[in-house]
Amino acid sequence: MSPKKTKTSKNASKARPERDLALEAQDVLDTFGAAVRSDRDYPALHLAPPVGRLNDPNGLVYDGHNYHAFYQYSPLHPERKVYWRHAVSTNLVDWKDVGTALVPNTRYDSHGCYSGSGIRVKGGFEFFYTGNVKDSKNKREAYQILATAGKDASPVRQLPPLISGPHDGYTAHYRDPHVFERDGKWWMVIGAQRKDKTGAVVVYTSKDRRDWKFKGELGIKAKELEKCYMFECPSLLQLRDEVTGEIRDVLIFSPQGLKPMGEKYLNIYQSGYIVGKFNPKTLKFKVETPFTELDAGFEFYAPQVFARRPSEPGPVLLTGWAGNASEDDQPSIETGQWVHALNLPRMLSLKAGRLIQRPAASLPYDAGDPTVAGECLKAGSYKVDNLNGHRSWQLRLEADAERTTGPWGVRIGSDASHVDI
């Protein structure tokens, strides 16, 4: 869809001036920033907000030296006024807060700068995100917006929107554009909801990343997804299978509406992937590996991969929101005026049709004096007295496969409250 003058609902809320919103957010940071930094629960290794609420990772890009991570940021929490915040790291562990990147201050994103992706281009970066607007009757509007940036990755909106509203047949739940290049053409996949309240992924293409044409819907046949009412945060990528040597397409997305099935799908919303073959001409996705959750934990949602130039190959790195919808009632809100973080990034690879996730960064290691060294522990409980009063610690174990018979594991904690490894 070519850029064009966009009609907005007569009842759409007027966006407040950028200065007002920016200053209001800065006032909150000035007031509570010290409390956040001094909170003993504030993460040492995870990217967390300087104040307020963090949720989806956005616009993840690598410039050859720095990793740039943007994320949805609500400094005025519990008011859901969604900004983008920017952080930079060289090692995926130590993150420097750069500042607010996007403020929801235009008629196209007055109720939130929602999720999107980034790409590296000549001279800088381009970011694509969804502008969310609601009128006085809570009727939603959605716009796909471009923001350009120089080498410092500080985005500047380019209006009017690239895509104004949903395509025919879809509701205004139309968001989270992921842009990538394949075979000399630019592609954009967007999470969507059909008018019949079922989830879908729609596809656009472009030659210049400015004029986007609707191509259709990603053809996915999967029974377990048929009753989902929304697909969020889609990312379509290619990986070479370590076993077969063949290249396969991987769709990572977050379907909403999956019902619990045994020990699967126990979160309010899930995140996972399918593996198969995508046909760029027909848009059909032949599913070879059915939908599989990326993480069996309770707090993992809206994952996204870091974009890099094809000329600078490297591992596919993924991070997600260490949280989920309706999970803001956390102790950190009371102790430090912040909530949620991003997961530690993971390296993705494909093995026999399954995604394999490995740690993407070497964590700082300071073992200190070992409690037990050079001993083979027998089954039983061990109390580590020198950990009393410490809120963090590191555990290193070595398993002797020749001397170990049958299954084994480690339980940390008590019978009533524990983590099993």
C-alpha positions, 0 to 999 in steps of 0.5 A, a space after each residue: 500500500 502506497 503512503 497516502 493521507 490517512 483518515 483517522 476516527 473523528 473521536 480519536 483522542 488527540 495526542 499530547 505534545 511530545 514535550 509534555 509526554 517526554 517531560 512527564 516520563 523524565 519526571 518519573 525517572 528523576 523521582 524513582 530512578 534512584 530507588 530502582 537502581 538501589 533495589 536489591 531485586 533489580 537484575 544484574 544480568 537481564 535488561 530491565 527498565 530504568 523505571 516503570 514497565 517493560 514488555 515486548 523486545 522491539 527493533 533488535 539490531 546488531 551494528 557489527 560491534 554493538 547490540 541495540 535492543 529497543 523495548 516497549 516501555 511504560 514509564 507512567 505505569 500503571 497507565 498504559 502509555 507505551 513508549 520505546 526505550 533503547 539500550 546498547 550492549 557489546 556482550 549481551 550481558 551488560 546493558 547501557 540505557 540510552 534513553 527513550 527512543 519513541 514517544 507516543 505523541 502523534 495522531 497515528 500512535 497516540 495510545 502506544 508505539 507498539 512492537 516492530 522490527 529493525 534492519 541495518 541499512 546503508 548509513 544507519 537503520 530503519 525501524 518498522 512498528 505499529 502505531 496504536 490509536 483508540 477513540 473515546 469508545 475504545 475503538 482501535 486503529 492500527 498503523 504501520 510506521 517507519 522510523 529512520 536512524 543514523 549510526 547511533 540508532 536513534 529513530 525518527 518517525 517518517 509520516 504518514 504511515 507506510 500502511 494505514 489500517 488493516 487490509 479488508 477482511 481483518 480487524 484492527 488487531 493488526 500489528 508487530 511488523 517483521 521486515 526482512 530481505 529474501 531473494 532481492 525483495 523486501 518482505 513484511 509479515 504482520 500478526 493479524 486477526 480475521 474478521 471471524 476472530 481467528 488468528 493469521 499472519 499477513 504478508 506484504 512485499 516491497 522493492 524499496 521499503 516504502 511502497 508496500 503491497 499486500 500479497 495475502 495470508 501466510 498459508 498455515 495448516 495446523 489443527 492446534 492453531 485453528 481456534 486461536 483468535 490472534 497471532 502476535 509478533 511473527 518472525 520468519 527466518 531461515 536456518 540450516 538443519 544441522 542433521 540434514 544440511 537442508 535449509 528450512 523456514 522457521 516461523 516464530 510467533 505468539 498465538 493467543 487462544 491455545 487451551 492447556 493440554 497436559 503440561 503444555 500451553 499453561 501460560 495466558 499466552 504462548 510463544 513458539 515456532 513451526 518449521 517447514 517450507 515457505 513458498 514465496 509464490 503461493 505464500 503456503 507454508 508446508 508445516 513439517 514440525 508442528 507448533 512447539 513452545 520455545 520455553 516451558 517456563 511461566 514468563 516468556 513472550 513476544 520473542 524476536 531475533 536480532 537483525 544483522 547484515 547478510 555480509 556480516 554472518 553470525 548466530 541467530 540470536 533471540 530474546 523475549 519478554 520475561 513476563 506475560 500479560 496480566 502479570 504486572 503484580 510483582 514485588 518489584 513494583 512496591 520495592 523499586 517502581 519497576 517490573 519485568 525484564 528481557 530474557 538472556 539472549 539465546 543462539 538458535 540452531 535447527 537440529 532434525 527439525 527442532 529449534 535448539 537454544 544455547 546460551 548466547 553469552 558467557 556469564 561473569 564467573 567468580 566461583 570464590 571458594 568452592 564448598 565441595 571440590 574433588 568429591 563425588 556427592 552421594 544422593 541426599 540433602 546438602 546445606 550450604 551455610 556460606 550462602 546465608 544472606 546472599 541473594 545471588 550465587 553460582 552453581 557449577 557441577 560436573 557429572 561423571 557419566 561413567 559413574 552415574 547410573 540411571 536418571 539424576 538431577 539437582 533440587 535447589 530449595 525445599 520440598 515446598 519451594 524448589 527448582 529442579 535441574 
